Amino acid sequence: MQQQQISQFLESFFTANSCQITNKHPGYMTVQLTIEMDKELMNRPFYWTYLEKTGGTPNPMELTLLTDAKLSPTEIKGETIHFGSPRLHQIFRTSKKLGGHIRLYENSPHKGSSQSLHPWLGVNVIVSYQSDKKKDHLYSIGLHLISGAIIENFQEHLEKITLTPRIPDLCFTTTPMIKPQSGLHRIQNYIQSKIEQDDHSWADDARQRWNADMMLLSHFYEDLEEKPEAYRLEKEALRELYDPQINISIVNGGIFYLSQHAFH
C-alpha cells in the first residue's frame, strides 16, 4: 500500500508541474521533465549555466522511477524509489518549495442548476520513526471544513475527481464552519492518535541496542577513573544514533471545494 501511495503521489506531483508521463506501468513510470523540474531535480547547474550563456537549445532529461522493489534497475534503467530514498525526499522538498498550498475546485457536470461546493482541507504528511533505523509513513488526510469529518487516502480520492483552479460556472462555495488553522490542528491530533495506536516495539528494540553499545563503551573505559573527552563524545554519538524519535512534517496541502457527492 505504501508503494501505491508513492506512485500516486509521484503522478500527481509531476502532472501538477506540467511534466509529461511518457510511460506508465504498475511498477514504474517514465517522466519527461520540464526545464524547471530538470533544474530542481537533476543537479546540472553547469549545463544550464553554459546553455544560458551560449543560447543553446535546452534538452531536459527523462526520469524513470521504479516503485516496485522487485524490478531491477539494470533490467529497466531507472531509479528505485521508496520512502527512505534520497530522490523521494528531494521530490518532497521540491513539492513543498514550489507548491506548499493550493486552492482547487471540482469541475463536476451539472444540469443547468447551481451547485454548492464544500470546502475540504487536504494535507499530505510524513511521519518518520527514527533511531539507528528509519521508517517513513505517508498520510494523506482530508478534513471537511463544515462537518469536521476526516477521511484518509485523500490524495487517492482526489485522483478520481476533475479539478480546476477556477470556480466553474453555476457553482458557488459554502462558507467553512472550521477555519483552516483549526482544521490543521484537528488533523495533527488525528495523526497523533494514529501514532499512539501504533506498535512501538521498534523504540524498545532501539533502546536495547543502545544499552548494549553503552555497556561495551563503558567496559572499554572502565579502568579509567576520569573519563576522557573521547568517552563523552562517543556516548553522545550513541545517544544521537539510537534515541528513538518520531518526526512529523507536512509535505503540502490545500483547500479543495468539492461537491456533496464527491466521495460517494
N, C-alpha and C positions, 0 to 999 in steps of 0.2 A: 504493500500500500504506500509506503514511503517513496519508493521509486516512481510509482504512478503520480504521486503528488509533485515530485521533481519534474517529471515530464510535462505535466500540466502547467507548472509554474514557468518552465522554460519557454513553452509555446506561447503562453500569454505575454511573457516579457519581450520576446523577440518580435511578436506581432505588434505589440503596443509601440515598439521602437522602429517600426517600418522595415524590419528585416524579413526578407522572403524566405520561407521554409521550403527549400527546393526538393527535399527528400525526407519523408516521414514514415517511420516504421515503429512497431510497438516497442522495440528496444533501442532505437537510436533516431536521431534527426540530423539533417544537414541544413545549415543556415547560411544564406548569403548576407554577409554583414554590410551595413551602410558605412559610409566614411566615418561618421560619428562613432558607431559601435566598434569599428576597427581601431580607432584611436583609443577608445575606452578599454578594450579587452585584449588587444593583440600585442601591446608593448613594442611598437615600431616607431618611436619618436624620430629616429634619424631618417627613416624612409619618408615620413610625412614632411619633415623639415626640408629635405632635399627636393621633394616633389613641389612643394610650395615655392621654393626658390627658383626652380628650373621651369615651372609651369607645365610639368608633365601631366599625363592622363592618370588619374587615380585608379587604383586597382585594389579595392577592398577584398579581404580574404574570405574564404568559405570556412566554416567551422562545423565539424562533425562531432556530436556529443553522444556518447553511449550511456544510456541509463540502465541497461541490462548488464549486470556484472558477469553473466555467462558469455557475453560476446567478447571476443579477443580484439584488442586494439591493432594487432598485426593482421588479423583477418579482415576487419573493417577499419580502415585507417581513421582514427579519431581519438578522442579523449574520453576515458571512463569517468563518469561524473556521479558523485554520491554526496551524502550530507557532509562528509568530512573533507571533501576535495577542495583544494585551493580555488579551482576555477568556479565552483558553485558559489563560494563565499565572495569571490570577486564580482560575480554577477549580482549577488545580493547587495553588495556595496554600491555597485553602479545603479541598480534599481532604486536604492534609497537616495542616491545623489541626483538622479535625473527625474525621478517621479515619486517623491515621497508621499504625495497625496493627490487624488484626482476626484472629479465630480462627473458622474455619468448618469444617463437617463435610459430607461428601457424604451426601445423603439418597437413597441408591440403593435400589431394590427388592430385597428378599431373600425367600427361600422358607423361612421358619421356622427357619433356622440362623443362628448367629452369624457375623459378618463382621468382618474386621480392616480398619482404615483406616490408611493410611500417611501420615506427615507430609511435607508439602511446604512449603518456604519460597518464597513468591511475592513478587517485588519489581518495581515499575514505576519505571524510571529514565530521566531525561532527560540526554542527552549534548549539550552545546552547543558548537559550533565557532564561535568568535567572533573577529573582528578589526573592520574597518570594515563588514564584512558578517556576518550571523549565520545559522547553520543549526542546527536542533534535530533530534535523532533520539530517539524514544521506544522504549526496550527494555522488554519485559515478560518477565522471566526466572523460571522455576521450577526449584528445586533439590530433588531427592528427598533427604530427610534421613536415609535409610538407605543407599542405594547411592551417593549423590553424583552421580547422573545430572542433567544440565542440559537443559532444553528452552526454546526461545524461543517467543514469542507465547503466553505462559502465560495472559494475560487472555483471549485468544480461546478457548483450551481451556476455561477456567472458565465462559464464557458458555453452554457446551453442557451443563453439569452443574448439577443442582439442589442448592443449598447451604442449610444451616441453621445458626443459631448454637448449637444444642444437639445433643449427640451422639444420633443416632437409637437407638431400641430395637434390641436384639440386635446392636449394634455395639460394638467396643472398639478403642482406639487402640494402635498399635505404638510402642514406645519408640524415639525417634530415636537413631541412632548418631552423628550430627553435630549439635553444638549450633548453635542459630540464629546466634549471633555468628560462629562459624567458617564457617557456611554463607554468611552475608553477605559474609565475606571472600573466599570462593570465587567468589561472583557478581561481586564487584568485580574480581577477577583475570580472570574470563571476559570482562567488558566491556572491561577494559584490553587484552586480547589482540585483541578485535574492533576497537578503536580503532587499534591498531598495524598492523592489516591494511588499514585504510582508505587511500584516496588522499589525501595531504596536500599536494597541489599548491596548494590554496587558501591554505595558510600561506606558501608561496614567493611566490605572487602578491601577497599582502598585504605581504610584506617589500619586494617590488619597488615597490609603490605608496608605501610608507613611505620608501624610499630616494629616490624621485623627488621627493616633497614636501620631504624633508630637503635635497636639493640646491637646490630653489627657495628654501627658508628661508635656507640658508647664503649663497646668491647675494645675497639681499636685504640681508644684514648684512655682506657681505664687506669693505666699506670701513671698517668699524669695528674698531679694534684690540681694544677692550674691549667685549665683547658686553653689551648692557643686560639688565635683568631680563625684559623682554618676550620676548627671544630664548629665554631659558631656559624661560619659561612655555610658549611656542609649541612648543618642542622636546619638552617633557614631554607636552603635549597630543597631539602626533603619536604619541608612544610609546603613550599610553593608547588612542588610536584604532586604530592599526594592529597593535600587538603581538599575534601570534596566541596564543589561549588555548583550552584545552579544559576545560570545566567539567562536572562530573558531580554531579547532585543526585537524591536519592531522593524520589519523589512520595509513595508509600505502599507498604505491604507487609503481609504477614500469614502466618499458619500455616494451611495447609489440609490437613485429614485426608481423604484420598481412597482409594477402593477400588483394588485392584491393577490393575483393568482400566479405570480411568477414562479413559485416553488410547488405548485400543485401538479 
